[in-house]
Amino acid sequence: MTLKYKVGSGPFNSKNLSLELKAGDQRVLATPWRRATCAADTLCEAEDMAYSGLATASDHSGYTGTGFLAGFENTGDVLTVDTSVETTGRYRFAVRYANGVAGDSQRKRRTLTLSIDGTDRTLSLPTTSDWDSWAQAASSVQLDAGRHTISLKRAIGDSGNVNIDSLALLQPNSAGSEHRW
């Protein structure tokens, strides 16, 4: 187990403290303080959100922010974000991802489970030309006004093995709903 803290950087937070260990061949990064909020019509960086079982990486080009979340290799790997909306209606949850030839040596359409307040659906992620090419997948979601928890996870039956760069919850008919990353 490795505990890292940037000396002189102030109170513990996600930018200056990390706890890492290996569970078998899997690298596990503990970040219990991460519980990020992503406002509607805002591009949110995946590496800044709460996650478990995934690793931040920057070894492929074209990502936004400081990197991306790599993996979804194991059942239970999850990215979670809290959001709130003022108006009940249909929204578009969009994710920017890469899906090249994975560690399983396969190039194929991958799936993750999109969970909204505990209600699951499958999110399909077509292949990209390589790991430096990013695409966008989206799902229409019905939300009531108020606070919601959204997660992308590799559930039993999902194929995973993708990288997630960023995400957004887009309001219907907003300028952001046609945004291309």
C-alpha positions in Angstrom: 0.0 0.0 0.0 1.3 3.5 -0.9 0.0 6.7 0.8 1.1 9.9 -1.0 0.6 13.5 0.3 2.0 16.7 -1.2 3.8 18.4 1.7 2.7 21.9 2.3 -0.4 21.7 0.1 -3.0 22.2 2.9 -5.8 20.0 4.1 -6.2 16.6 2.6 -8.2 16.6 -0.7 -8.3 14.7 -4.0 -5.5 16.8 -5.5 -2.9 16.3 -2.7 -3.6 12.9 -1.1 -3.8 9.4 -2.6 -3.9 5.9 -1.3 -3.0 3.1 -3.7 -2.8 -0.6 -3.3 -2.7 -3.7 -5.5 -5.4 -6.3 -5.2 -4.0 -9.2 -7.2 -3.2 -7.7 -10.6 -5.6 -4.8 -10.2 -4.4 -1.3 -9.1 -6.9 0.2 -6.7 -6.9 4.0 -6.0 -8.8 5.0 -2.9 -10.4 8.4 -3.1 -13.2 8.5 -0.5 -13.5 12.3 -0.5 -14.5 12.4 -4.1 -18.2 13.0 -4.5 -18.2 15.5 -7.4 -21.2 17.4 -8.6 -21.8 18.0 -12.3 -24.3 20.7 -13.2 -26.6 20.3 -16.2 -25.1 21.6 -19.5 -21.6 21.5 -18.0 -18.7 19.4 -19.4 -17.4 17.4 -16.4 -14.0 15.6 -16.5 -14.3 12.0 -15.6 -11.0 12.0 -13.6 -12.5 14.7 -11.3 -15.6 12.6 -10.4 -15.9 9.9 -7.8 -14.7 6.5 -9.0 -13.7 3.0 -7.8 -11.6 0.3 -9.4 -10.5 2.6 -12.2 -7.3 4.5 -12.8 -6.6 8.0 -14.1 -4.3 7.9 -17.2 -2.9 10.3 -19.8 -1.1 7.9 -22.1 -3.4 8.5 -25.1 -3.8 11.8 -26.9 -6.9 14.0 -27.5 -8.4 13.9 -24.0 -9.8 16.9 -22.3 -8.8 18.0 -18.8 -5.8 16.4 -17.1 -6.5 12.9 -18.3 -9.2 10.2 -18.4 -10.4 7.2 -16.5 -9.0 4.0 -17.9 -10.3 0.5 -17.5 -13.8 -0.7 -16.7 -11.9 -4.0 -16.8 -13.6 -5.6 -13.8 -17.2 -6.1 -12.6 -17.9 -3.4 -10.0 -15.6 -0.6 -11.6 -17.7 2.5 -11.3 -17.8 6.3 -12.0 -20.3 8.2 -10.0 -21.6 11.8 -10.2 -24.2 13.8 -8.4 -26.3 16.3 -10.3 -29.5 18.3 -9.9 -32.0 19.7 -12.3 -34.5 22.4 -11.8 -37.1 21.2 -14.3 -38.7 17.8 -14.7 -38.2 16.5 -18.2 -36.1 14.5 -20.7 -32.4 15.1 -20.6 -29.5 13.6 -22.6 -26.6 12.0 -20.7 -23.6 12.1 -22.9 -20.2 10.5 -22.4 -16.9 11.0 -24.4 -15.1 7.7 -24.6 -12.4 5.7 -26.5 -12.8 2.0 -27.4 -9.8 0.5 -29.3 -8.3 -3.0 -29.1 -8.6 -3.8 -25.4 -6.5 -5.9 -23.1 -8.6 -8.9 -24.1 -7.2 -8.4 -27.7 -10.7 -7.7 -29.1 -12.1 -4.8 -31.1 -15.8 -4.7 -30.5 -18.8 -2.7 -29.4 -18.6 -2.5 -25.6 -21.3 -1.9 -22.9 -21.5 -0.3 -19.5 -24.5 0.1 -17.3 -25.8 3.6 -16.9 -27.6 3.9 -13.5 -29.8 6.8 -12.6 -30.9 6.8 -9.0 -30.5 3.0 -9.0 -32.4 2.3 -12.2 -30.1 0.6 -14.7 -30.0 0.6 -18.5 -27.3 -0.5 -20.9 -25.1 2.1 -22.6 -23.6 0.9 -25.9 -20.1 2.2 -26.9 -19.2 1.5 -30.5 -15.5 1.0 -31.4 -13.2 3.9 -32.2 -10.4 3.7 -34.6 -7.8 3.5 -31.8 -7.2 4.7 -28.2 -6.3 8.2 -29.3 -9.7 8.6 -31.1 -12.7 9.8 -29.0 -16.4 9.4 -29.7 -19.6 10.3 -27.9 -22.4 8.1 -26.8 -25.6 9.3 -25.2 -28.8 8.1 -23.6 -32.1 10.0 -23.2 -33.1 10.0 -19.5 -36.3 11.2 -17.8 -35.5 13.2 -14.6 -37.7 14.8 -12.0 -36.7 18.2 -10.6 -34.2 17.7 -7.8 -31.0 15.9 -7.0 -29.9 12.7 -8.8 -27.0 10.2 -8.7 -25.7 9.0 -12.0 -23.2 6.2 -12.4 -21.4 4.3 -15.2 -20.4 0.9 -14.0 -19.3 -2.4 -15.3 -22.0 -4.7 -14.2 -22.3 -8.5 -14.7 -22.8 -9.0 -18.4 -21.1 -5.8 -19.5 -18.0 -6.0 -21.6 -16.3 -2.8 -20.3 -12.7 -2.3 -21.4 -13.1 1.4 -22.4 -11.7 4.8 -21.4 -14.0 7.6 -20.3 -12.8 11.2 -20.8 -15.7 13.4 -19.9 -19.5 13.5 -19.4 -22.4 15.9 -19.4 -26.0 16.0 -18.6 -27.6 18.1 -21.3 -31.0 19.9 -21.1 -33.4 19.5 -23.9 -33.2 22.2 -26.6 -30.2 23.8 -24.9 -27.2 25.1 -26.8 -25.1 22.5 -25.0 -27.2 19.6 -26.3 -25.4 19.8 -29.7 -22.0 20.2 -28.1 -19.2 18.1 -29.6 -16.1 17.5 -27.5 
